[in-house]
Amino acid sequence: MAAFPNLNSDAGLKKLDEHLLTRSYITGYQASKDDITVFAALAKPPTSQYVNASRWYNHIDALLRISGVSAEGSGVIVEGSAPITEEAVATPPAADSKDAAADEEDDDDVDLFGEETEEEKKAAEERAASVKASTKKKESGKSSVLIDIKPWDDETDMKKLEEAVKSIQMEGLFWGASKLVPVGYGIKKLQILCTIVDDLVSIDTMIEEQLTVEPINEYVQSCDIVAFNKIYCCFDSVMACHL
């Protein structure tokens, strides 16, 4: 079971960042309620100073906006955080904190047992239509890509190399598991898995324009695509074809 101090302190964020250095999720190999517990305990997104925590936060935020998270997880303890609810885990956040505060201020004026007004009915119909339209998106192709990333020599800091690679963030790109593989003469290469949305990310362009240029090419000598497998699923069933 993972445990963290107050995540709104420097010490808590540092421990979270170190924990995520070699992990894509808080526990296990898929997003779970443990990720949501930690996500909910953060008052605001981690700054770019915490590369791994920031990358993880953006990924979980994207999953919540698309479909929610349902896996149980193996348990996590966060100092000062309240237990996470089923509703928070299963559905994306409906509004930001400012909207929530405004709604709370208006609670006293709401008749919970009164009849629905015409304006409320119209607003509900518009929301339902918007949700219905979003679920009718055409099937979107995704690909699972395994990449070999080679350093310049045996003196290259592989920890910093991996941090630099995972610092690349864009819509439709999700970094996964990684490991170091011996090449020879004391040199190791980074082998890392990522999932891309084909309409949003070109893996060749990412390699040419980001992975092998400054500042990342300080650590990266070359990149090779080891495996490229197509995945097809709808956005509203993204968890069924887990990244």
N, C-alpha and C positions, 0 to 999 in steps of 0.2 A: 504493500500500500504506500503510495506516494504521500508526502507531507510537506507543507510549505508554511513559512511564517507569514505575517501580514504582507499581502502582495501589493499593497500601496506604499510600501517602504522600499528604499534602495536595496536593503538586504533581501527582501522577499523577491523583488524583480531579478536580482542577480542570481538567486538560487533557481528561479524558474528558467532563466536564460541558460544556465549551466545544465539543467535537467533536460532541456530541449535540444541541446547541442547534437546529440546522437539519436534523437527521437522525433517522430513526426507528430505524436500525440502524447498526452499525459501518461496514459497506460495503454498497453496493447498496440495493435496494428491498425485500428480504425477509430474514428471519432466516437466518443462515448459520453455518458453522463459525467464521467470524471473531468472531461474537457470543459463541459458546460459549467460544472461547479467552479473550476478555476477561472473560466471566462467571466462568470457572473461576479466573482470576487474582485475583479479589477475595476477600479473606478473610472479608468480611461485607458485607451490603447497604450501599450509600451512604446517608448520612444525608439528611434533608430539606433540608439546606443545599445539596446538589447536586441541584437539582430535575430536571434533564434526565437525569442518570445514574440517579437513583432511579426515575424513570418507566420508563426503558429496562430497568433491572434487573428490576423487577416484571413487565414484559411478557415478557422472556425466561424468567424463572422460571415464569410461567404456561404458556408454550409447552412447556417441558420437562416439566411435570407432565401436560400433555394428550397430547402426541404425539411430542415430540422435534424435532430440526432436521436437515435433510438437505442443504440447499443448500451448495455448495462455498465461495463467497465469493471475494474477490480477494486475500486475504492480509493478515495483521496481525502486528505485532511488539510483544510486551509484555515489558519488561525483567524478567528474573528468573522468567519463567513457563516451565513445561514444555510440550512439544507436547501437543495435545489428542488423545485416543484416539477411535477410531471408536465404541466402545461408549458413551462419555460423550456423544457428539453425537447418536447415534441413539435413546437411551432416556432417560426421566426419571430423576433421582437417586433411588436406592432408599432412602437413609436419610440423616439429617443427620450432621454431623461427630462428634457425641458417640456416636451409634450405631456409626459406623465405627470409632472408637477402641476402643469396647468389644469389637467383633468382632475387632479386631486382637489384643487382649489374650487372647482365647479361642482364637486360632489354634493355639497349642501343644497344646491339649487335643483338637483335632479329628483324627480318623482319616480322612485323605482317601481311603484305599483300602478302608475298612471298609464293611459293608453298612448300608443306610439303616434306621434304627430306626422303630418304629411311630409314635412321636411326630413324627419328621421327615417321614414319609409323610403323616400327618394334616395337619401344618402346610403341606406343599406342596400338598395337595389344597384346603385352605382358601384359599391364595393364588391358585391357579388358578381357583377358583370366583369369587373376588372380582374378578379381572381379567376373567373371562368376563361377569360381571354388568355391569361398568362399560362394556363394549363394546356392550352391548345397549340402550344409552340410545336413546330415540326421537329421530328426526330433529329437530334444533333449528334454528329459523330465525335467520338473521343478516341484518343490513342494513348496507350501505355508505352513509354519509351525508356529503355535502359541505356545509359550513357557511360562510357569510360572517359575519365578526365585524368590526363597525365601531367605530372609536375615537371619542372625543369631538371631537377636532380634530387639526390637523396637528402639534400640539406633544406629542401622546401618544407615549410611548416604546413603539414597536411590539415591541421585543425583550422588554420586561417584560410587555407584553400577551400575547405568545405563551407566555412562561414561566408566566404566571398561568393561562392556558387549559389548558396541558398538566399543570399541577399537580393538576388534577382527576383522581383515580384511583378506580376502582371495579371490582368484578368484572364482567367482560363488556364492558368498554370498552377499546378499543385505538386510540391516536392514530396517525395516519399522516402522509403528506407534507403540507407546507404551503407557501404562497407569499404574497407581498404583491402586491396588485393596485391600481393607481392608480384613485382615484375622481374626483378633481378638486380644484382649488384646493390642491394640494400634499398632500392627504389620501390615505392608502392604507388599504385594508382587508385583514384577514388572511383568506385562504381556506384552510381546513384540512379534511382528510379523516379520518374516523374510522370504525371498524367496531364495531358493537354486537351483542351477543347479545340478541335481542328479549325473551326471557323475563326478562332480568336488568336491562336498561337501557331507560328511556323517554327518548328524545332531547328531547321537549318538556319533561318534568320537569327534566331536567338544565339546559336553557337557562333555565327560569323560576326554579329554586331554587338554581342554582350559578353559571352563566355571567353572569347579570345582577343579582347581588346582591353585597353586600360580602363580601370585599374586592375581588373581581375587577371590580366595576362602577366602580372607580376608573379603569380603563383602557377597559372595554367599554361602549359606548353602546347597541348593539343587536346582535341576531343573527338571521340568516335562513337557513332550510334551502334550499339551492340544488338539491340532488338527493338523492333517497332511493331506493335500489335494494335489493330483497330478494335475499338469498343463502340457499340452503338446503344444509346439509351436516350430517353427523354429527360429533360431537366427535372420534371416532377417526380421521376423515379430514380434520381441520382444515387440514392443510398442503396438501391437494389443492385446497382452495378458499381459497387464501392470502389473509390479511387485507389 
